[in-house]
Each structure stands twice: as structure tokens, then as C-alpha cells.
Amino acid sequence: FRLSLYFLVLSSKMAAKRLGMIHNHLDLGHTLCIKDEIQLALQSNKPIVALESTIISHGMPYPENVRTAKAVEDTVRQNGGVPATIAILNGVIHVGMDDEQM
């Protein structure tokens, strides 16, 4: 698990950097919201793990879906990463979600 998490962190880190570069160079205005925690991780070169929101939206029944999503985020944090759950909410792409959004 740690080895696969390591590779996921590396590829997610590169993807998150690209996402940050895109956000900085394009006027995405209200179509992209990158959580402050993710922005700080990008600036300080911390590992970021991109997580899909499908487990929340249609992967499991509520409330098990939210508990599982939070548990996965906790696992990422325990291993030194910053979780970045990605979702589209009301037409806005969110990179990183808070409890209310989940």
C-alpha cells in the first residue's frame, strides 16, 4: 500500500502543480476553486494526493460514503500527504473539499 501511495503522491503532485500553473495563467474566475490548504501545499512543495469524489456521489450509500472519503483523506494525512478531493459542485471545479461540501 505504501509503495502504491508513494507513486500516487508523485503523479498527483505533478498533476497538482500543473493545475496550479493553469489556474495562475488562465482567468478561470468562478469555474475553479483550489482550497487554501492545497495552495499552501503547492507553494511549500508538499506531496498532494488527488482523490476522486465518485465515492461520495455514487460509490456508496450515505453516510458510509462520507465516512469512507474522510477516512481516505485521514490516511493520506497520516502518511505525510495533503488530500485533494476533486469534485464539481454547482458548475465549479473544487480541488480540496471541506466537511460541508462532502
MDTraj code that builds the backbone (N, CA, C; nanometers):
import mdtraj as md
import numpy as np

residues = "PHE ARG LEU SER LEU TYR PHE LEU VAL LEU SER SER LYS MET ALA ALA LYS ARG LEU GLY MET ILE HIS ASN HIS LEU ASP LEU GLY HIS THR LEU CYS ILE LYS ASP GLU ILE GLN LEU ALA LEU GLN SER ASN LYS PRO ILE VAL ALA LEU GLU SER THR ILE ILE SER HIS GLY MET PRO TYR PRO GLU ASN VAL ARG THR ALA LYS ALA VAL GLU ASP THR VAL ARG GLN ASN GLY GLY VAL PRO ALA THR ILE ALA ILE LEU ASN GLY VAL ILE HIS VAL GLY MET ASP ASP GLU GLN MET".split()
xyz = np.array([
    [0.0829, -0.1192, 0.0000],
    [0.0000, 0.0000, 0.0000],
    [0.0873, 0.1255, 0.0000],
    [0.1917, 0.1280, 0.0806],
    [0.2771, 0.2471, 0.0885],
    [0.3458, 0.2747, -0.0450],
    [0.3878, 0.1699, -0.1150],
    [0.4539, 0.1890, -0.2436],
    [0.3564, 0.2477, -0.3443],
    [0.2347, 0.1944, -0.3495],
    [0.1372, 0.2491, -0.4445],
    [0.0972, 0.3906, -0.4044],
    [0.0882, 0.4180, -0.2739],
    [0.0578, 0.5533, -0.2277],
    [0.1701, 0.6484, -0.2676],
    [0.2948, 0.6013, -0.2587],
    [0.4098, 0.6836, -0.2972],
    [0.4006, 0.7244, -0.4443],
    [0.3710, 0.6300, -0.5322],
    [0.3602, 0.6614, -0.6745],
    [0.2405, 0.7517, -0.7017],
    [0.1317, 0.7305, -0.6282],
    [0.0151, 0.8156, -0.6428],
    [0.0483, 0.9583, -0.5993],
    [0.1243, 0.9714, -0.4913],
    [0.1655, 1.1036, -0.4448],
    [0.2502, 1.1723, -0.5501],
    [0.3452, 1.1016, -0.6077],
    [0.4322, 1.1616, -0.7091],
    [0.3525, 1.2084, -0.8295],
    [0.2663, 1.1232, -0.8827],
    [0.1908, 1.1620, -1.0012],
    [0.0884, 1.2694, -0.9675],
    [0.0283, 1.2624, -0.8505],
    [-0.0691, 1.3628, -0.8103],
    [-0.0017, 1.4964, -0.7863],
    [0.1193, 1.4919, -0.7324],
    [0.1946, 1.6143, -0.7065],
    [0.2229, 1.6863, -0.8376],
    [0.2626, 1.6116, -0.9379],
    [0.2897, 1.6715, -1.0682],
    [0.1604, 1.7264, -1.1284],
    [0.0519, 1.6523, -1.1152],
    [-0.0772, 1.6980, -1.1688],
    [-0.1242, 1.8223, -1.0951],
    [-0.1064, 1.8246, -0.9639],
    [-0.1489, 1.9405, -0.8856],
    [-0.0668, 2.0639, -0.9217],
    [0.0622, 2.0453, -0.9459],
    [0.1460, 2.1584, -0.9882],
    [0.0964, 2.2129, -1.1216],
    [0.0651, 2.1241, -1.2126],
    [0.0135, 2.1682, -1.3423],
    [-0.1184, 2.2410, -1.3252],
    [-0.2027, 2.1883, -1.2378],
    [-0.3308, 2.2523, -1.2113],
    [-0.3090, 2.3923, -1.1546],
    [-0.2143, 2.4046, -1.0637],
    [-0.1823, 2.5354, -1.0080],
    [-0.1308, 2.6305, -1.1142],
    [-0.0481, 2.5815, -1.2039],
    [0.0042, 2.6650, -1.3123],
    [-0.1088, 2.7085, -1.4044],
    [-0.1987, 2.6171, -1.4358],
    [-0.3124, 2.6512, -1.5220],
    [-0.3969, 2.7586, -1.4541],
    [-0.4239, 2.7391, -1.3265],
    [-0.5067, 2.8345, -1.2526],
    [-0.4412, 2.9725, -1.2503],
    [-0.3093, 2.9776, -1.2338],
    [-0.2396, 3.1055, -1.2273],
    [-0.2329, 3.1761, -1.3622],
    [-0.2315, 3.1020, -1.4717],
    [-0.2131, 3.1618, -1.6035],
    [-0.3435, 3.1873, -1.6781],
    [-0.4500, 3.1243, -1.6376],
    [-0.5787, 3.1443, -1.7039],
    [-0.6731, 3.2174, -1.6102],
    [-0.7621, 3.2911, -1.6658],
    [-0.8648, 3.3570, -1.5858],
    [-0.9833, 3.2624, -1.5741],
    [-0.9751, 3.1704, -1.4787],
    [-1.0819, 3.0726, -1.4610],
    [-1.1905, 3.1248, -1.3685],
    [-1.1618, 3.2358, -1.3035],
    [-1.2616, 3.3029, -1.2216],
    [-1.3402, 3.2106, -1.1323],
    [-1.4675, 3.1990, -1.1612],
    [-1.5574, 3.1225, -1.0758],
    [-1.5744, 2.9778, -1.1210],
    [-1.4862, 2.9273, -1.2062],
    [-1.5009, 2.7892, -1.2526],
    [-1.4039, 2.6933, -1.1853],
    [-1.3065, 2.7463, -1.1116],
    [-1.2089, 2.6619, -1.0434],
    [-1.1807, 2.7189, -0.9055],
    [-1.1946, 2.6350, -0.8042],
    [-1.1688, 2.6761, -0.6666],
    [-1.0677, 2.5785, -0.6056],
    [-0.9494, 2.6283, -0.5759],
    [-0.8465, 2.5449, -0.5134],
    [-0.8399, 2.5840, -0.3658],
    [-0.8664, 2.4880, -0.2792],
    [-0.8690, 2.5107, -0.1348],
    [-0.7350, 2.5666, -0.0880],
    [-0.7379, 2.6545, 0.0113],
    [-0.6164, 2.7181, 0.0627],
    [-0.5108, 2.6155, 0.1038],
    [-0.5541, 2.5080, 0.1662],
    [-0.4601, 2.4039, 0.2099],
    [-0.3821, 2.3469, 0.0901],
    [-0.4492, 2.3328, -0.0225],
    [-0.3843, 2.2809, -0.1429],
    [-0.2882, 2.3847, -0.1988],
    [-0.3302, 2.5109, -0.1999],
    [-0.2425, 2.6189, -0.2476],
    [-0.1137, 2.6235, -0.1650],
    [-0.1280, 2.6142, -0.0327],
    [-0.0101, 2.6162, 0.0552],
    [0.0797, 2.4961, 0.0302],
    [0.0191, 2.3806, 0.0089],
    [0.0975, 2.2598, -0.0188],
    [0.1750, 2.2754, -0.1493],
    [0.1114, 2.3355, -0.2486],
    [0.1800, 2.3598, -0.3762],
    [0.2994, 2.4523, -0.3564],
    [0.2784, 2.5589, -0.2810],
    [0.3845, 2.6578, -0.2586],
    [0.4999, 2.6023, -0.1770],
    [0.4694, 2.5123, -0.0834],
    [0.5746, 2.4581, 0.0026],
    [0.6255, 2.3217, -0.0439],
    [0.5812, 2.2811, -0.1633],
    [0.6291, 2.1574, -0.2254],
    [0.5961, 2.0329, -0.1423],
    [0.4806, 2.0325, -0.0769],
    [0.4356, 1.9154, -0.0018],
    [0.3669, 1.8184, -0.0976],
    [0.3707, 1.6893, -0.0669],
    [0.3031, 1.5920, -0.1541],
    [0.1512, 1.6058, -0.1463],
    [0.0879, 1.6079, -0.2618],
    [-0.0568, 1.6202, -0.2722],
    [-0.1105, 1.4939, -0.3378],
    [-0.2168, 1.4393, -0.2811],
    [-0.2783, 1.3189, -0.3364],
    [-0.4178, 1.3562, -0.3871],
    [-0.4373, 1.3453, -0.5174],
    [-0.5679, 1.3734, -0.5770],
    [-0.6606, 1.2549, -0.5511],
    [-0.7800, 1.2858, -0.5020],
    [-0.8804, 1.1834, -0.4728],
    [-1.0073, 1.2158, -0.5503],
    [-1.0675, 1.1134, -0.6066],
    [-1.1918, 1.1327, -0.6812],
    [-1.3098, 1.1430, -0.5854],
    [-1.4087, 1.2195, -0.6260],
    [-1.5286, 1.2347, -0.5427],
    [-1.6368, 1.1322, -0.5766],
    [-1.6097, 1.0423, -0.6684],
    [-1.7131, 0.9457, -0.7088],
    [-1.7580, 0.8578, -0.5929],
    [-1.6697, 0.8319, -0.4983],
    [-1.7089, 0.7500, -0.3817],
    [-1.8188, 0.8211, -0.3029],
    [-1.8174, 0.9541, -0.3064],
    [-1.9195, 1.0307, -0.2345],
    [-2.0495, 1.0348, -0.3152],
    [-2.0368, 1.0630, -0.4438],
    [-2.1558, 1.0869, -0.5251],
    [-2.2325, 0.9599, -0.5627],
    [-2.1629, 0.8527, -0.5969],
    [-2.2376, 0.7317, -0.6338],
    [-2.1625, 0.6015, -0.6067],
    [-2.0648, 0.6049, -0.5200],
    [-1.9894, 0.4834, -0.4907],
    [-2.0460, 0.4017, -0.3776],
    [-2.1059, 0.4699, -0.2781],
    [-2.1568, 0.4027, -0.1590],
    [-2.2792, 0.4778, -0.1084],
    [-2.3604, 0.4114, -0.0264],
    [-2.4753, 0.4821, 0.0321],
    [-2.4312, 0.5792, 0.1419],
    [-2.5124, 0.6838, 0.1624],
    [-2.4880, 0.7792, 0.2697],
    [-2.5284, 0.7145, 0.4014],
    [-2.4606, 0.7354, 0.5094],
    [-2.3435, 0.8195, 0.5349],
    [-2.2110, 0.7463, 0.5223],
    [-2.2157, 0.6190, 0.4830],
    [-2.0925, 0.5407, 0.4687],
    [-1.9980, 0.6054, 0.3682],
    [-2.0526, 0.6661, 0.2630],
    [-1.9700, 0.7284, 0.1603],
    [-1.8861, 0.8423, 0.2171],
    [-1.9462, 0.9263, 0.2987],
    [-1.8737, 1.0407, 0.3568],
    [-1.7704, 0.9917, 0.4577],
    [-1.8090, 0.8939, 0.5403],
    [-1.7136, 0.8382, 0.6374],
    [-1.5923, 0.7786, 0.5669],
    [-1.6160, 0.7067, 0.4587],
    [-1.5060, 0.6445, 0.3841],
    [-1.4173, 0.7498, 0.3194],
    [-1.4781, 0.8513, 0.2594],
    [-1.3995, 0.9588, 0.1963],
    [-1.3114, 1.0286, 0.2993],
    [-1.3661, 1.0548, 0.4170],
    [-1.2878, 1.1197, 0.5236],
    [-1.1778, 1.0275, 0.5747],
    [-1.2056, 0.8970, 0.5825],
    [-1.1048, 0.8006, 0.6269],
    [-0.9888, 0.7948, 0.5282],
    [-1.0200, 0.8004, 0.3987],
    [-0.9141, 0.8005, 0.2973],
    [-0.8305, 0.9278, 0.3106],
    [-0.8954, 1.0416, 0.3307],
    [-0.8213, 1.1664, 0.3499],
    [-0.7325, 1.1574, 0.4739],
    [-0.7851, 1.0987, 0.5823],
    [-0.7055, 1.0816, 0.7044],
    [-0.5830, 0.9945, 0.6793],
    [-0.5994, 0.8882, 0.6004],
    [-0.4868, 0.8000, 0.5674],
    [-0.3796, 0.8768, 0.4907],
    [-0.4211, 0.9600, 0.3976],
    [-0.3252, 1.0418, 0.3220],
    [-0.2491, 1.1318, 0.4184],
    [-0.3197, 1.1988, 0.5094],
    [-0.2553, 1.2887, 0.6064],
    [-0.1578, 1.2129, 0.6966],
    [-0.1978, 1.0938, 0.7435],
    [-0.1128, 1.0140, 0.8321],
    [0.0168, 0.9724, 0.7634],
    [0.0150, 0.9685, 0.6310],
    [0.1342, 0.9302, 0.5558],
    [0.2082, 1.0506, 0.4987],
    [0.1770, 1.1701, 0.5507],
    [0.2518, 1.2894, 0.5141],
    [0.2022, 1.3638, 0.3918],
    [0.0897, 1.3225, 0.3360],
    [0.0368, 1.3888, 0.2172],
    [-0.0754, 1.4853, 0.2500],
    [-0.1123, 1.5637, 0.1511],
    [-0.2250, 1.6554, 0.1624],
    [-0.3328, 1.6046, 0.0671],
    [-0.4484, 1.5650, 0.1201],
    [-0.5533, 1.5132, 0.0325],
    [-0.6200, 1.6256, -0.0460],
    [-0.6467, 1.5993, -0.1724],
    [-0.7149, 1.6953, -0.2588],
    [-0.8300, 1.6235, -0.3283],
    [-0.9421, 1.6138, -0.2580],
    [-1.0600, 1.5525, -0.3185],
    [-1.1135, 1.6495, -0.4233],
    [-1.1363, 1.5982, -0.5428],
    [-1.1771, 1.6822, -0.6551],
    [-1.3222, 1.6530, -0.6899],
    [-1.4015, 1.7610, -0.7021],
    [-1.5431, 1.7463, -0.7332],
    [-1.5926, 1.8690, -0.8090],
    [-1.7018, 1.8519, -0.8789],
    [-1.7699, 1.9640, -0.9425],
    [-1.8974, 1.9886, -0.8637],
    [-1.9079, 2.1069, -0.8053],
    [-2.0242, 2.1450, -0.7257],
    [-2.0846, 2.2712, -0.7857],
    [-2.2085, 2.2615, -0.8292],
    [-2.2776, 2.3764, -0.8886],
    [-2.1991, 2.4381, -1.0035],
    [-2.1359, 2.3537, -1.0849],
    [-2.0630, 2.4003, -1.2023],
    [-1.9229, 2.4507, -1.1749],
    [-1.8765, 2.4427, -1.0503],
    [-1.7435, 2.4893, -1.0130],
    [-1.6563, 2.3692, -0.9788],
    [-1.5362, 2.3640, -1.0363],
    [-1.4408, 2.2573, -1.0059],
    [-1.3740, 2.2917, -0.8729],
    [-1.3856, 2.1998, -0.7767],
    [-1.3229, 2.2190, -0.6460],
    [-1.2070, 2.1213, -0.6317],
    [-1.0924, 2.1741, -0.5960],
    [-0.9749, 2.0928, -0.5670],
    [-0.9523, 2.1053, -0.4155],
    [-0.9928, 2.0012, -0.3444],
    [-0.9951, 2.0060, -0.1990],
    [-1.1352, 2.0437, -0.1544],
    [-1.1894, 1.9682, -0.0602],
    [-1.3257, 1.9923, -0.0133],
    [-1.3274, 1.9971, 0.1392],
    [-1.4189, 2.0775, 0.1936],
    [-1.4365, 2.0794, 0.3382],
    [-1.5504, 1.9848, 0.3761],
    [-1.5738, 1.9708, 0.5057],
    [-1.6758, 1.8759, 0.5535],
    [-1.8140, 1.9082, 0.4985],
    [-1.8485, 2.0341, 0.4919],
    [-1.9818, 2.0733, 0.4427],
    [-2.0002, 2.0357, 0.2969],
    [-1.8951, 2.0511, 0.2162],
    [-1.9042, 2.0177, 0.0739],
    [-1.9177, 1.8677, 0.0522],
    [-1.8569, 1.7900, 0.1402],
    [-1.8688, 1.6450, 0.1270],
    [-2.0088, 1.6037, 0.1603],
])
top = md.Topology()
chain = top.add_chain()
for i, resn in enumerate(residues, 1):
    res = top.add_residue(resn, chain, resSeq=i)
    for name in ("N", "CA", "C"):
        top.add_atom(name, md.element.get_by_symbol(name[0]), res)
traj = md.Trajectory(xyz[None], top)
